[in-house]
């Protein structure tokens, strides 16, 4: 990998992480309650974006930069799992189950939709 590609991964990864923070904070400020709506919005939109990247006819380097660096840093599997386990620990079972099932169903649908859009555009 070239220095330029490494620099792109670092810059786009940083941008994805900052965007995740901003989107999560904005949604949490607008949607009160125990359900982690911000992380749901982040992960579903990341699924859509990664589906789109996978459907487009991108070069290996472009797919690496957009998919791995930007979308990978934007999405957050670990926070999602922490939110689910925390809700279960706090006996908020409807929140835990809704987050787990809702994230999986919406994420898969968003990824499929993004891929279909990418294939249509490619």
C-alpha positions as CSV (number, residue, x, y, z in Angstrom):
1,X,0.0,0.0,0.0
2,X,1.2,3.4,-0.8
3,X,1.7,6.3,1.6
4,X,-1.1,8.1,-0.2
5,X,-3.5,5.2,0.3
6,X,-2.6,4.9,4.0
7,X,-3.1,8.6,4.4
8,X,-6.6,8.3,2.7
9,X,-7.5,5.5,5.1
10,X,-6.5,7.6,8.1
11,X,-8.3,10.7,6.9
12,X,-11.5,8.9,5.8
13,X,-11.5,6.7,8.9
14,X,-11.2,9.9,11.0
15,X,-14.0,11.5,9.1
16,X,-16.3,8.5,9.5
17,X,-15.7,8.4,13.2
18,X,-16.5,12.1,13.6
19,X,-19.6,11.7,11.5
20,X,-20.7,8.7,13.7
21,X,-20.3,10.9,16.8
22,X,-22.3,13.8,15.3
23,X,-25.1,11.6,13.9
24,X,-25.5,9.7,17.2
25,X,-25.5,12.9,19.3
26,X,-28.0,14.6,17.0
27,X,-30.4,11.7,17.0
28,X,-30.1,11.1,20.8
29,X,-30.9,14.8,21.4
30,X,-34.1,14.4,19.4
31,X,-35.2,10.9,20.5
32,X,-35.4,10.6,24.2
33,X,-35.7,7.3,26.0
34,X,-33.8,4.1,26.7
35,X,-33.7,2.9,23.1
36,X,-30.3,3.8,21.4
37,X,-31.9,5.4,18.3
38,X,-28.7,7.2,17.4
39,X,-26.6,4.0,17.0
40,X,-29.5,2.4,15.1
41,X,-29.5,5.3,12.6
42,X,-25.8,5.1,12.3
43,X,-25.6,1.4,11.7
44,X,-28.6,1.2,9.3
45,X,-27.2,4.1,7.3
46,X,-23.8,2.5,7.3
47,X,-25.4,-0.7,6.0
48,X,-27.0,1.2,3.2
49,X,-23.7,2.9,2.4
50,X,-21.7,-0.3,2.4
51,X,-24.3,-2.0,0.3
52,X,-24.0,0.9,-2.2
53,X,-20.2,0.7,-2.2
54,X,-20.3,-3.1,-2.8
55,X,-22.8,-2.6,-5.7
56,X,-20.8,0.0,-7.5
57,X,-18.0,-1.0,-9.9
58,X,-15.2,0.6,-7.8
59,X,-11.5,-0.1,-8.0
60,X,-10.0,-2.0,-5.1
61,X,-8.4,1.1,-3.6
62,X,-11.7,3.1,-3.9
63,X,-13.6,0.3,-2.2
64,X,-11.0,0.1,0.5
65,X,-11.2,3.9,1.1
66,X,-14.9,4.2,1.1
67,X,-16.0,0.8,2.5
68,X,-13.3,-0.1,5.0
69,X,-12.0,3.3,6.0
70,X,-15.0,5.6,6.0
71,X,-18.0,3.3,6.5
72,X,-16.0,1.0,8.8
73,X,-15.2,3.9,11.1
74,X,-18.7,5.3,10.8
75,X,-20.5,2.1,11.8
76,X,-20.2,0.6,15.2
77,X,-20.8,-3.1,15.9
78,X,-19.2,-2.9,19.4
79,X,-21.4,0.0,20.6
80,X,-24.5,-1.8,19.3
81,X,-23.6,-5.0,21.2
82,X,-22.8,-2.9,24.3
83,X,-26.2,-1.2,24.1
84,X,-28.0,-4.6,23.7
85,X,-26.2,-6.2,26.6
86,X,-26.6,-3.1,28.8
87,X,-30.4,-3.1,28.2
88,X,-30.6,-6.8,28.9
89,X,-28.5,-6.3,32.1
90,X,-30.9,-3.5,33.2
91,X,-33.8,-5.8,32.5
92,X,-35.1,-3.6,29.6
93,X,-35.8,-6.8,27.6
94,X,-38.1,-5.1,25.1
95,X,-35.4,-2.5,24.4
96,X,-32.7,-5.2,24.1
97,X,-34.8,-7.4,21.8
98,X,-36.1,-4.5,19.7
99,X,-32.5,-3.2,19.2
100,X,-31.1,-6.6,18.3
101,X,-33.9,-7.7,15.9
102,X,-34.6,-4.2,14.6
103,X,-31.0,-3.5,13.8
104,X,-30.5,-6.8,12.1
105,X,-33.7,-6.6,10.0
106,X,-33.2,-2.9,9.1
107,X,-29.5,-3.3,8.5
108,X,-29.9,-6.3,6.1
109,X,-32.7,-4.5,4.2
110,X,-30.6,-1.3,4.0
111,X,-27.5,-3.3,2.8
112,X,-29.6,-5.0,0.1
113,X,-31.2,-1.7,-1.0
114,X,-27.8,0.0,-1.1
115,X,-26.3,-2.9,-3.2
116,X,-29.3,-2.8,-5.6
117,X,-28.9,1.0,-6.0
118,X,-25.2,0.5,-6.6
119,X,-25.7,-2.2,-9.2
120,X,-28.2,0.0,-10.9
121,X,-25.8,2.9,-11.0
122,X,-22.8,0.9,-12.0
